[in-house]
Amino acid sequence: MLSVSGARGIVGASMTPSVAAALAAAFAGELLAGAARGGEVVIGRDGRPSGAALEEAACAALLAHGLRPVRLGAVSTPTTAVMVAHRGAVGGVVITASHNPAQWNGLKFLTAQGAAPPRDRAQRIIDRFTHPRNAAAKPPAATAAAESDDAGPEVHVQRVLALVDVESIRARRFTVVLDSINGAGGRAGRMLLERLGCTVVHLNGEPTGVFAHAPEPVRENLTDLAQAVAAHGADAGFAQDPDADRLAIVDERGCYIGEEYTFVLAAEEVLARAPRRGGAKPQAVAGAASTSPALAVNLSSSRMIDDVASNHGARVIRTPVGEANVVEAMGRHGCILGGEGNGGVIWPRVCLVRDSLSGMALVLSLLARRGRRLSEIVNTMPAYAIEKDKTAIRPGLAPRAIDALAAKFPDAAQDRQDGLRLDWPDRGAWLHVRASNTEPILRLIAEARDSIEARTLLREAAAIVSAL
């Protein structure tokens, strides 16, 4: 599977060391076609047993192209992004399949800014991989020349700690249960929480890559975390995915509150601390100006963020789905925070990828500042219901389906950046329909004030598509 998010495949079948070497060579070619003339490329991996062999192959390909790989070991995607900037590297490679099951692995690429490549650069990397322009130099048999650096978690944690009121969080003496799913985020996650004065109950903390449960941080996979929070009388439970770029949250009652709340809670804290209009400009991506605080979020994320932003006089910039699209909008609009409804928080003062550590620190900062329990804060947030579906379509039918949906709902505000999003602000409802990048299907997501209305929107949309 090739996309703007990188490449993923089944280990031993579609993802092998030779495939990893070819992907790394394609990335090296893109770097060398730009401004880079040699330089360091940092490499992290998420702890899966297959990661070491893929890392070795990627290092060999980078060395063969005159680049200097720096191996970080089993570290998270955001830690790798932090280290790209910290070391002044020309790019980064993360060997991970994110939340996919253990038999998967893959490669993600990072620019010199520590961000996912924008769509045009990502497509060029894919093109270089699928259509090699020149016979690649044979990679060396060993990678002894590759440097190692194990400081990534410490550097990452210190960057986050510098941005929150550590003493006010320590004063609360929180108890937190952390589920690191035997992925790459356990070391840095535990370090951060302990530095914040938390008593940490750590589940699945060793980065073995042998996942204790299905790795996607959704309700059905986090029953052990919910039970541990209740059993230990904890203030919160945090769940990372294998590369620790996503964060799901369980409240003090042991109730899963949903990934959509992660970005909303983080945004509430950042906006509460941001200067209002007329004051000093908020900290944002370097080089970008802003007249009021702005947030970037993709079209498929909850409208809760619009309500929270409105309460703080802030703007919300909607983007196509994909982390790179969110980051690009953050730079263009000077956003102080970006994210996605899958538990992704992008705090540009830390790094330009989704970061579970930023999410944890901001949620604890919010709890410390408000002096209330997590469930009480969540109950003050506007409540909506999100429903998701998909429907099969013939190849090439997606544009017709989108036009038919737009004609069916002329009363809705329309956004065609990524398929079609229809918005009814007065009803608190929206519908997003977009073609899958990997299957001949349309993905349908609807949100409304209750599940009945959201499901009704999905049924109406699916019926229109089926009739074509």
Buried (B, 14 or more C-beta within 10 A) or exposed (E): BBBBBBBBBBBEEEBBBEBBBBBBBBBBBBBBEBEBEEBBBBBBBBBBEBBBBBBBBBBBBBBBBEBBBBBBBBBBBBBBBBBBBBBEBBBBBBBBBBBBEBBBBBBBBBBBBBBBBBBEBBBBBBBBBEEEEEEBEEBEEEBEEBEEBEBBBEBBBBBBBEBBEBEBBBEBEBBBBBBBBBBBBBBBBBBBBBBBBBBBBBBBBBBBBEBBBBBBBBBEBBEBBBBBBBEBEBBBBBBBBBBBBBBBBBBBEBBBBBBBBBBBBBBBBBBBBBEEEEEEBBBBBEEBEBEBBBBBBBBBBBBBBBBBBEEBEBBBBBBBBBBBBBBBBBBBBBBBBBBBBBBBBBBBBBBBBBBBBBBBBBBBBBBBBBEEBBEEBBEEBBEBBBBEBBBEBEEEBBEEBBEBBBEEBEEBEEBEBBBBBBBBEEEBBBBBBBBEEEEEBBBBBBBBBEBEBBBBBBBBBBEBBEEE
